[in-house]
Amino acid sequence: MKFDFKIDYISLTAAHYSSFTLSDQSRSILQKNLQDQADRAQKVRSEIGRSAWDKALVQMKGSKVNTVG
């Protein structure tokens, strides 16, 4: 299938490029990019959690549920 071919091509390409050794500058850039992505993911995760918490509080407003403890 066309989809399977695309997955195989991507995995082979990734394996090919991951076999190269990186220069110090490239390694530093890669590390910064990975850290930036991790920071962004953590920020989004926090925002999603905060939004869900706020929505839950709005839905429970006026009920007898203890949301503090």
PDB file with SEQRES, HELIX, SHEET and CRYST1 records, atoms N, CA, C and O in Angstrom:
SEQRES   1 A   69  MET LYS PHE ASP PHE LYS ILE ASP TYR ILE SER LEU THR          
SEQRES   2 A   69  ALA ALA HIS TYR SER SER PHE THR LEU SER ASP GLN SER          
SEQRES   3 A   69  ARG SER ILE LEU GLN LYS ASN LEU GLN ASP GLN ALA ASP          
SEQRES   4 A   69  ARG ALA GLN LYS VAL ARG SER GLU ILE GLY ARG SER ALA          
SEQRES   5 A   69  TRP ASP LYS ALA LEU VAL GLN MET LYS GLY SER LYS VAL          
SEQRES   6 A   69  ASN THR VAL GLY                                              
HELIX    1 AA1 LYS A    2  SER A   18  1                                  17    
HELIX    2 AA2 ASP A   24  MET A   60  1                                  37    
CRYST1    1.000    1.000    1.000  90.00  90.00  90.00 P 1           1          
ATOM      1  N   MET A   1       0.840  -1.183   0.000  1.00  0.00           N  
ATOM      2  CA  MET A   1       0.000   0.000   0.000  1.00  0.00           C  
ATOM      3  C   MET A   1       0.885   1.246   0.000  1.00  0.00           C  
ATOM      4  O   MET A   1       2.039   1.218   0.426  1.00  0.00           O  
ATOM      5  N   LYS A   2       0.317   2.305  -0.478  1.00  0.00           N  
ATOM      6  CA  LYS A   2       1.049   3.563  -0.544  1.00  0.00           C  
ATOM      7  C   LYS A   2       1.425   4.044   0.860  1.00  0.00           C  
ATOM      8  O   LYS A   2       2.521   4.564   1.070  1.00  0.00           O  
ATOM      9  N   PHE A   3       0.523   3.869   1.805  1.00  0.00           N  
ATOM     10  CA  PHE A   3       0.762   4.304   3.182  1.00  0.00           C  
ATOM     11  C   PHE A   3       1.926   3.531   3.799  1.00  0.00           C  
ATOM     12  O   PHE A   3       2.792   4.123   4.443  1.00  0.00           O  
ATOM     13  N   ASP A   4       1.947   2.215   3.605  1.00  0.00           N  
ATOM     14  CA  ASP A   4       3.040   1.386   4.129  1.00  0.00           C  
ATOM     15  C   ASP A   4       4.377   1.792   3.524  1.00  0.00           C  
ATOM     16  O   ASP A   4       5.393   1.838   4.218  1.00  0.00           O  
ATOM     17  N   PHE A   5       4.370   2.084   2.230  1.00  0.00           N  
ATOM     18  CA  PHE A   5       5.596   2.512   1.567  1.00  0.00           C  
ATOM     19  C   PHE A   5       6.107   3.804   2.187  1.00  0.00           C  
ATOM     20  O   PHE A   5       7.306   3.962   2.413  1.00  0.00           O  
ATOM     21  N   LYS A   6       5.192   4.724   2.460  1.00  0.00           N  
ATOM     22  CA  LYS A   6       5.585   6.012   3.041  1.00  0.00           C  
ATOM     23  C   LYS A   6       6.203   5.805   4.426  1.00  0.00           C  
ATOM     24  O   LYS A   6       7.220   6.420   4.745  1.00  0.00           O  
ATOM     25  N   ILE A   7       5.600   4.951   5.244  1.00  0.00           N  
ATOM     26  CA  ILE A   7       6.145   4.666   6.574  1.00  0.00           C  
ATOM     27  C   ILE A   7       7.527   4.034   6.456  1.00  0.00           C  
ATOM     28  O   ILE A   7       8.449   4.426   7.170  1.00  0.00           O  
ATOM     29  N   ASP A   8       7.678   3.063   5.563  1.00  0.00           N  
ATOM     30  CA  ASP A   8       8.980   2.420   5.368  1.00  0.00           C  
ATOM     31  C   ASP A   8      10.027   3.428   4.915  1.00  0.00           C  
ATOM     32  O   ASP A   8      11.163   3.407   5.390  1.00  0.00           O  
ATOM     33  N   TYR A   9       9.646   4.310   3.997  1.00  0.00           N  
ATOM     34  CA  TYR A   9      10.584   5.314   3.497  1.00  0.00           C  
ATOM     35  C   TYR A   9      11.020   6.247   4.624  1.00  0.00           C  
ATOM     36  O   TYR A   9      12.204   6.558   4.758  1.00  0.00           O  
ATOM     37  N   ILE A  10      10.065   6.687   5.427  1.00  0.00           N  
ATOM     38  CA  ILE A  10      10.395   7.584   6.540  1.00  0.00           C  
ATOM     39  C   ILE A  10      11.309   6.883   7.537  1.00  0.00           C  
ATOM     40  O   ILE A  10      12.284   7.474   8.001  1.00  0.00           O  
ATOM     41  N   SER A  11      11.006   5.638   7.870  1.00  0.00           N  
ATOM     42  CA  SER A  11      11.840   4.927   8.847  1.00  0.00           C  
ATOM     43  C   SER A  11      13.237   4.667   8.292  1.00  0.00           C  
ATOM     44  O   SER A  11      14.221   4.773   9.025  1.00  0.00           O  
ATOM     45  N   LEU A  12      13.336   4.331   7.021  1.00  0.00           N  
ATOM     46  CA  LEU A  12      14.658   4.118   6.427  1.00  0.00           C  
ATOM     47  C   LEU A  12      15.448   5.419   6.359  1.00  0.00           C  
ATOM     48  O   LEU A  12      16.653   5.432   6.609  1.00  0.00           O  
ATOM     49  N   THR A  13      14.773   6.507   6.023  1.00  0.00           N  
ATOM     50  CA  THR A  13      15.441   7.810   5.970  1.00  0.00           C  
ATOM     51  C   THR A  13      15.917   8.210   7.355  1.00  0.00           C  
ATOM     52  O   THR A  13      17.039   8.690   7.516  1.00  0.00           O  
ATOM     53  N   ALA A  14      15.067   8.013   8.357  1.00  0.00           N  
ATOM     54  CA  ALA A  14      15.454   8.349   9.727  1.00  0.00           C  
ATOM     55  C   ALA A  14      16.638   7.502  10.170  1.00  0.00           C  
ATOM     56  O   ALA A  14      17.556   8.011  10.812  1.00  0.00           O  
ATOM     57  N   ALA A  15      16.629   6.222   9.837  1.00  0.00           N  
ATOM     58  CA  ALA A  15      17.746   5.349  10.207  1.00  0.00           C  
ATOM     59  C   ALA A  15      19.022   5.792   9.504  1.00  0.00           C  
ATOM     60  O   ALA A  15      20.105   5.749  10.089  1.00  0.00           O  
ATOM     61  N   HIS A  16      18.897   6.214   8.265  1.00  0.00           N  
ATOM     62  CA  HIS A  16      20.061   6.669   7.508  1.00  0.00           C  
ATOM     63  C   HIS A  16      20.672   7.914   8.148  1.00  0.00           C  
ATOM     64  O   HIS A  16      21.885   7.982   8.348  1.00  0.00           O  
ATOM     65  N   TYR A  17      19.836   8.891   8.466  1.00  0.00           N  
ATOM     66  CA  TYR A  17      20.361  10.136   9.018  1.00  0.00           C  
ATOM     67  C   TYR A  17      20.797   9.997  10.474  1.00  0.00           C  
ATOM     68  O   TYR A  17      21.647  10.755  10.941  1.00  0.00           O  
ATOM     69  N   SER A  18      20.229   9.046  11.182  1.00  0.00           N  
ATOM     70  CA  SER A  18      20.646   8.868  12.577  1.00  0.00           C  
ATOM     71  C   SER A  18      21.982   8.143  12.679  1.00  0.00           C  
ATOM     72  O   SER A  18      22.567   8.073  13.760  1.00  0.00           O  
ATOM     73  N   SER A  19      22.472   7.602  11.557  1.00  0.00           N  
ATOM     74  CA  SER A  19      23.759   6.905  11.594  1.00  0.00           C  
ATOM     75  C   SER A  19      24.940   7.865  11.457  1.00  0.00           C  
ATOM     76  O   SER A  19      26.082   7.462  11.674  1.00  0.00           O  
ATOM     77  N   PHE A  20      24.685   9.132  11.098  1.00  0.00           N  
ATOM     78  CA  PHE A  20      25.758  10.114  10.980  1.00  0.00           C  
ATOM     79  C   PHE A  20      26.186  10.603  12.357  1.00  0.00           C  
ATOM     80  O   PHE A  20      25.371  10.696  13.275  1.00  0.00           O  
ATOM     81  N   THR A  21      27.462  10.910  12.491  1.00  0.00           N  
ATOM     82  CA  THR A  21      27.915  11.554  13.724  1.00  0.00           C  
ATOM     83  C   THR A  21      27.736  13.055  13.566  1.00  0.00           C  
ATOM     84  O   THR A  21      27.967  13.610  12.491  1.00  0.00           O  
ATOM     85  N   LEU A  22      27.328  13.700  14.636  1.00  0.00           N  
ATOM     86  CA  LEU A  22      27.056  15.131  14.598  1.00  0.00           C  
ATOM     87  C   LEU A  22      28.269  15.922  15.059  1.00  0.00           C  
ATOM     88  O   LEU A  22      29.038  15.475  15.909  1.00  0.00           O  
ATOM     89  N   SER A  23      28.421  17.100  14.485  1.00  0.00           N  
ATOM     90  CA  SER A  23      29.463  18.002  14.969  1.00  0.00           C  
ATOM     91  C   SER A  23      29.014  18.561  16.317  1.00  0.00           C  
ATOM     92  O   SER A  23      27.850  18.426  16.695  1.00  0.00           O  
ATOM     93  N   ASP A  24      29.928  19.180  17.030  1.00  0.00           N  
ATOM     94  CA  ASP A  24      29.579  19.754  18.330  1.00  0.00           C  
ATOM     95  C   ASP A  24      28.499  20.820  18.196  1.00  0.00           C  
ATOM     96  O   ASP A  24      27.587  20.899  19.019  1.00  0.00           O  
ATOM     97  N   GLN A  25      28.607  21.635  17.158  1.00  0.00           N  
ATOM     98  CA  GLN A  25      27.613  22.685  16.947  1.00  0.00           C  
ATOM     99  C   GLN A  25      26.242  22.073  16.641  1.00  0.00           C  
ATOM    100  O   GLN A  25      25.233  22.512  17.193  1.00  0.00           O  
ATOM    101  N   SER A  26      26.201  21.072  15.773  1.00  0.00           N  
ATOM    102  CA  SER A  26      24.936  20.419  15.435  1.00  0.00           C  
ATOM    103  C   SER A  26      24.342  19.720  16.650  1.00  0.00           C  
ATOM    104  O   SER A  26      23.131  19.763  16.863  1.00  0.00           O  
ATOM    105  N   ARG A  27      25.184  19.079  17.443  1.00  0.00           N  
ATOM    106  CA  ARG A  27      24.717  18.401  18.649  1.00  0.00           C  
ATOM    107  C   ARG A  27      24.118  19.413  19.629  1.00  0.00           C  
ATOM    108  O   ARG A  27      23.095  19.148  20.261  1.00  0.00           O  
ATOM    109  N   SER A  28      24.767  20.572  19.748  1.00  0.00           N  
ATOM    110  CA  SER A  28      24.272  21.627  20.630  1.00  0.00           C  
ATOM    111  C   SER A  28      22.922  22.153  20.146  1.00  0.00           C  
ATOM    112  O   SER A  28      22.005  22.348  20.944  1.00  0.00           O  
ATOM    113  N   ILE A  29      22.805  22.380  18.847  1.00  0.00           N  
ATOM    114  CA  ILE A  29      21.539  22.857  18.283  1.00  0.00           C  
ATOM    115  C   ILE A  29      20.443  21.822  18.484  1.00  0.00           C  
ATOM    116  O   ILE A  29      19.320  22.168  18.852  1.00  0.00           O  
ATOM    117  N   LEU A  30      20.759  20.562  18.246  1.00  0.00           N  
ATOM    118  CA  LEU A  30      19.791  19.489  18.439  1.00  0.00           C  
ATOM    119  C   LEU A  30      19.329  19.431  19.889  1.00  0.00           C  
ATOM    120  O   LEU A  30      18.135  19.294  20.157  1.00  0.00           O  
ATOM    121  N   GLN A  31      20.268  19.534  20.827  1.00  0.00           N  
ATOM    122  CA  GLN A  31      19.920  19.493  22.249  1.00  0.00           C  
ATOM    123  C   GLN A  31      19.022  20.668  22.625  1.00  0.00           C  
ATOM    124  O   GLN A  31      18.060  20.501  23.375  1.00  0.00           O  
ATOM    125  N   LYS A  32      19.334  21.855  22.108  1.00  0.00           N  
ATOM    126  CA  LYS A  32      18.496  23.035  22.385  1.00  0.00           C  
ATOM    127  C   LYS A  32      17.094  22.849  21.812  1.00  0.00           C  
ATOM    128  O   LYS A  32      16.108  23.199  22.459  1.00  0.00           O  
ATOM    129  N   ASN A  33      17.002  22.301  20.603  1.00  0.00           N  
ATOM    130  CA  ASN A  33      15.693  22.070  19.989  1.00  0.00           C  
ATOM    131  C   ASN A  33      14.882  21.050  20.778  1.00  0.00           C  
ATOM    132  O   ASN A  33      13.684  21.235  20.989  1.00  0.00           O  
ATOM    133  N   LEU A  34      15.532  19.978  21.211  1.00  0.00           N  
ATOM    134  CA  LEU A  34      14.829  18.965  22.002  1.00  0.00           C  
ATOM    135  C   LEU A  34      14.347  19.544  23.328  1.00  0.00           C  
ATOM    136  O   LEU A  34      13.234  19.252  23.764  1.00  0.00           O  
ATOM    137  N   GLN A  35      15.177  20.364  23.970  1.00  0.00           N  
ATOM    138  CA  GLN A  35      14.783  20.989  25.233  1.00  0.00           C  
ATOM    139  C   GLN A  35      13.634  21.963  25.014  1.00  0.00           C  
ATOM    140  O   GLN A  35      12.717  22.037  25.832  1.00  0.00           O  
ATOM    141  N   ASP A  36      13.680  22.713  23.912  1.00  0.00           N  
ATOM    142  CA  ASP A  36      12.606  23.652  23.589  1.00  0.00           C  
ATOM    143  C   ASP A  36      11.290  22.908  23.376  1.00  0.00           C  
ATOM    144  O   ASP A  36      10.241  23.345  23.849  1.00  0.00           O  
ATOM    145  N   GLN A  37      11.348  21.784  22.665  1.00  0.00           N  
ATOM    146  CA  GLN A  37      10.138  20.990  22.447  1.00  0.00           C  
ATOM    147  C   GLN A  37       9.606  20.431  23.759  1.00  0.00           C  
ATOM    148  O   GLN A  37       8.394  20.406  23.975  1.00  0.00           O  
ATOM    149  N   ALA A  38      10.491  19.985  24.630  1.00  0.00           N  
ATOM    150  CA  ALA A  38      10.062  19.459  25.927  1.00  0.00           C  
ATOM    151  C   ALA A  38       9.426  20.560  26.768  1.00  0.00           C  
ATOM    152  O   ALA A  38       8.419  20.329  27.437  1.00  0.00           O  
ATOM    153  N   ASP A  39      10.011  21.756  26.737  1.00  0.00           N  
ATOM    154  CA  ASP A  39       9.444  22.884  27.484  1.00  0.00           C  
ATOM    155  C   ASP A  39       8.064  23.261  26.956  1.00  0.00           C  
ATOM    156  O   ASP A  39       7.144  23.526  27.731  1.00  0.00           O  
ATOM    157  N   ARG A  40       7.929  23.283  25.633  1.00  0.00           N  
ATOM    158  CA  ARG A  40       6.626  23.608  25.037  1.00  0.00           C  
ATOM    159  C   ARG A  40       5.585  22.553  25.385  1.00  0.00           C  
ATOM    160  O   ARG A  40       4.439  22.889  25.681  1.00  0.00           O  
ATOM    161  N   ALA A  41       5.970  21.291  25.355  1.00  0.00           N  
ATOM    162  CA  ALA A  41       5.039  20.213  25.697  1.00  0.00           C  
ATOM    163  C   ALA A  41       4.591  20.328  27.147  1.00  0.00           C  
ATOM    164  O   ALA A  41       3.416  20.123  27.450  1.00  0.00           O  
ATOM    165  N   GLN A  42       5.514  20.654  28.045  1.00  0.00           N  
ATOM    166  CA  GLN A  42       5.163  20.822  29.457  1.00  0.00           C  
ATOM    167  C   GLN A  42       4.211  21.997  29.640  1.00  0.00           C  
ATOM    168  O   GLN A  42       3.267  21.916  30.426  1.00  0.00           O  
ATOM    169  N   LYS A  43       4.455  23.086  28.921  1.00  0.00           N  
ATOM    170  CA  LYS A  43       3.588  24.263  29.016  1.00  0.00           C  
ATOM    171  C   LYS A  43       2.179  23.933  28.531  1.00  0.00           C  
ATOM    172  O   LYS A  43       1.195  24.301  29.173  1.00  0.00           O  
ATOM    173  N   VAL A  44       2.084  23.242  27.398  1.00  0.00           N  
ATOM    174  CA  VAL A  44       0.776  22.865  26.860  1.00  0.00           C  
ATOM    175  C   VAL A  44       0.069  21.918  27.821  1.00  0.00           C  
ATOM    176  O   VAL A  44      -1.131  22.056  28.058  1.00  0.00           O  
ATOM    177  N   ARG A  45       0.804  20.956  28.375  1.00  0.00           N  
ATOM    178  CA  ARG A  45       0.225  20.011  29.329  1.00  0.00           C  
ATOM    179  C   ARG A  45      -0.329  20.754  30.542  1.00  0.00           C  
ATOM    180  O   ARG A  45      -1.415  20.436  31.025  1.00  0.00           O  
ATOM    181  N   SER A  46       0.411  21.736  31.029  1.00  0.00           N  
ATOM    182  CA  SER A  46      -0.038  22.521  32.178  1.00  0.00           C  
ATOM    183  C   SER A  46      -1.286  23.330  31.841  1.00  0.00           C  
ATOM    184  O   SER A  46      -2.218  23.406  32.642  1.00  0.00           O  
ATOM    185  N   GLU A  47      -1.301  23.932  30.656  1.00  0.00           N  
ATOM    186  CA  GLU A  47      -2.459  24.725  30.241  1.00  0.00           C  
ATOM    187  C   GLU A  47      -3.697  23.853  30.068  1.00  0.00           C  
ATOM    188  O   GLU A  47      -4.802  24.263  30.425  1.00  0.00           O  
ATOM    189  N   ILE A  48      -3.518  22.655  29.522  1.00  0.00           N  
ATOM    190  CA  ILE A  48      -4.647  21.738  29.360  1.00  0.00           C  
ATOM    191  C   ILE A  48      -5.179  21.328  30.729  1.00  0.00           C  
ATOM    192  O   ILE A  48      -6.391  21.307  30.946  1.00  0.00           O  
ATOM    193  N   GLY A  49      -4.279  21.003  31.648  1.00  0.00           N  
ATOM    194  CA  GLY A  49      -4.699  20.623  32.995  1.00  0.00           C  
ATOM    195  C   GLY A  49      -5.408  21.755  33.710  1.00  0.00           C  
ATOM    196  O   GLY A  49      -6.420  21.540  34.376  1.00  0.00           O  
ATOM    197  N   ARG A  50      -4.878  22.961  33.572  1.00  0.00           N  
ATOM    198  CA  ARG A  50      -5.495  24.119  34.221  1.00  0.00           C  
ATOM    199  C   ARG A  50      -6.877  24.390  33.631  1.00  0.00           C  
ATOM    200  O   ARG A  50      -7.819  24.699  34.361  1.00  0.00           O  
ATOM    201  N   SER A  51      -6.993  24.275  32.319  1.00  0.00           N  
ATOM    202  CA  SER A  51      -8.278  24.489  31.660  1.00  0.00           C  
ATOM    203  C   SER A  51      -9.299  23.437  32.105  1.00  0.00           C  
ATOM    204  O   SER A  51     -10.453  23.767  32.379  1.00  0.00           O  
ATOM    205  N   ALA A  52      -8.876  22.184  32.177  1.00  0.00           N  
ATOM    206  CA  ALA A  52      -9.778  21.112  32.621  1.00  0.00           C  
ATOM    207  C   ALA A  52     -10.212  21.337  34.059  1.00  0.00           C  
ATOM    208  O   ALA A  52     -11.374  21.118  34.399  1.00  0.00           O  
ATOM    209  N   TRP A  53      -9.283  21.774  34.910  1.00  0.00           N  
ATOM    210  CA  TRP A  53      -9.602  22.043  36.317  1.00  0.00           C  
ATOM    211  C   TRP A  53     -10.629  23.167  36.414  1.00  0.00           C  
ATOM    212  O   TRP A  53     -11.595  23.066  37.170  1.00  0.00           O  
ATOM    213  N   ASP A  54     -10.418  24.240  35.647  1.00  0.00           N  
ATOM    214  CA  ASP A  54     -11.352  25.369  35.661  1.00  0.00           C  
ATOM    215  C   ASP A  54     -12.735  24.953  35.176  1.00  0.00           C  
ATOM    216  O   ASP A  54     -13.741  25.365  35.752  1.00  0.00           O  
ATOM    217  N   LYS A  55     -12.795  24.143  34.127  1.00  0.00           N  
ATOM    218  CA  LYS A  55     -14.086  23.671  33.620  1.00  0.00           C  
ATOM    219  C   LYS A  55     -14.788  22.795  34.650  1.00  0.00           C  
ATOM    220  O   LYS A  55     -16.002  22.888  34.829  1.00  0.00           O  
ATOM    221  N   ALA A  56     -14.023  21.947  35.325  1.00  0.00           N  
ATOM    222  CA  ALA A  56     -14.613  21.081  36.351  1.00  0.00           C  
ATOM    223  C   ALA A  56     -15.163  21.916  37.502  1.00  0.00           C  
ATOM    224  O   ALA A  56     -16.237  21.618  38.024  1.00  0.00           O  
ATOM    225  N   LEU A  57     -14.442  22.950  37.899  1.00  0.00           N  
ATOM    226  CA  LEU A  57     -14.925  23.817  38.975  1.00  0.00           C  
ATOM    227  C   LEU A  57     -16.206  24.535  38.582  1.00  0.00           C  
ATOM    228  O   LEU A  57     -17.114  24.677  39.401  1.00  0.00           O  
ATOM    229  N   VAL A  58     -16.288  24.986  37.344  1.00  0.00           N  
ATOM    230  CA  VAL A  58     -17.497  25.663  36.870  1.00  0.00           C  
ATOM    231  C   VAL A  58     -18.673  24.699  36.881  1.00  0.00           C  
ATOM    232  O   VAL A  58     -19.775  25.080  37.276  1.00  0.00           O  
ATOM    233  N   GLN A  59     -18.463  23.466  36.459  1.00  0.00           N  
ATOM    234  CA  GLN A  59     -19.544  22.482  36.428  1.00  0.00           C  
ATOM    235  C   GLN A  59     -20.004  22.104  37.827  1.00  0.00           C  
ATOM    236  O   GLN A  59     -21.182  21.813  38.035  1.00  0.00           O  
ATOM    237  N   MET A  60     -19.085  22.104  38.787  1.00  0.00           N  
ATOM    238  CA  MET A  60     -19.446  21.703  40.147  1.00  0.00           C  
ATOM    239  C   MET A  60     -19.895  22.879  41.005  1.00  0.00           C  
ATOM    240  O   MET A  60     -20.240  22.692  42.172  1.00  0.00           O  
ATOM    241  N   LYS A  61     -19.895  24.066  40.456  1.00  0.00           N  
ATOM    242  CA  LYS A  61     -20.262  25.254  41.220  1.00  0.00           C  
ATOM    243  C   LYS A  61     -21.674  25.098  41.784  1.00  0.00           C  
ATOM    244  O   LYS A  61     -22.621  24.779  41.066  1.00  0.00           O  
ATOM    245  N   GLY A  62     -21.781  25.330  43.074  1.00  0.00           N  
ATOM    246  CA  GLY A  62     -23.080  25.209  43.720  1.00  0.00           C  
ATOM    247  C   GLY A  62     -23.358  23.820  44.265  1.00  0.00           C  
ATOM    248  O   GLY A  62     -24.355  23.630  44.962  1.00  0.00           O  
ATOM    249  N   SER A  63     -22.517  22.851  43.974  1.00  0.00           N  
ATOM    250  CA  SER A  63     -22.742  21.504  44.507  1.00  0.00           C  
ATOM    251  C   SER A  63     -22.001  21.354  45.830  1.00  0.00           C  
ATOM    252  O   SER A  63     -21.300  22.271  46.257  1.00  0.00           O  
ATOM    253  N   LYS A  64     -22.149  20.231  46.464  1.00  0.00           N  
ATOM    254  CA  LYS A  64     -21.556  19.986  47.782  1.00  0.00           C  
ATOM    255  C   LYS A  64     -20.215  19.263  47.683  1.00  0.00           C  
ATOM    256  O   LYS A  64     -19.823  18.575  48.626  1.00  0.00           O  
ATOM    257  N   VAL A  65     -19.507  19.403  46.573  1.00  0.00           N  
ATOM    258  CA  VAL A  65     -18.239  18.713  46.374  1.00  0.00           C  
ATOM    259  C   VAL A  65     -17.110  19.564  46.932  1.00  0.00           C  
ATOM    260  O   VAL A  65     -17.049  20.766  46.673  1.00  0.00           O  
ATOM    261  N   ASN A  66     -16.212  18.942  47.700  1.00  0.00           N  
ATOM    262  CA  ASN A  66     -15.054  19.636  48.248  1.00  0.00           C  
ATOM    263  C   ASN A  66     -13.940  19.592  47.214  1.00  0.00           C  
ATOM    264  O   ASN A  66     -13.372  18.530  46.957  1.00  0.00           O  
ATOM    265  N   THR A  67     -13.620  20.745  46.615  1.00  0.00           N  
ATOM    266  CA  THR A  67     -12.593  20.786  45.577  1.00  0.00           C  
ATOM    267  C   THR A  67     -11.222  21.139  46.121  1.00  0.00           C  
ATOM    268  O   THR A  67     -10.250  21.158  45.366  1.00  0.00           O  
ATOM    269  N   VAL A  68     -11.119  21.420  47.411  1.00  0.00           N  
ATOM    270  CA  VAL A  68      -9.843  21.822  48.002  1.00  0.00           C  
ATOM    271  C   VAL A  68      -9.085  20.620  48.534  1.00  0.00           C  
ATOM    272  O   VAL A  68      -7.891  20.486  48.267  1.00  0.00           O  
ATOM    273  N   GLY A  69      -9.728  19.760  49.264  1.00  0.00           N  
ATOM    274  CA  GLY A  69      -9.006  18.671  49.906  1.00  0.00           C  
ATOM    275  C   GLY A  69      -9.442  17.386  49.496  1.00  0.00           C  
ATOM    276  O   GLY A  69      -8.914  16.376  49.963  1.00  0.00           O  
TER     277      GLY A  69                                                      
END                                                                             
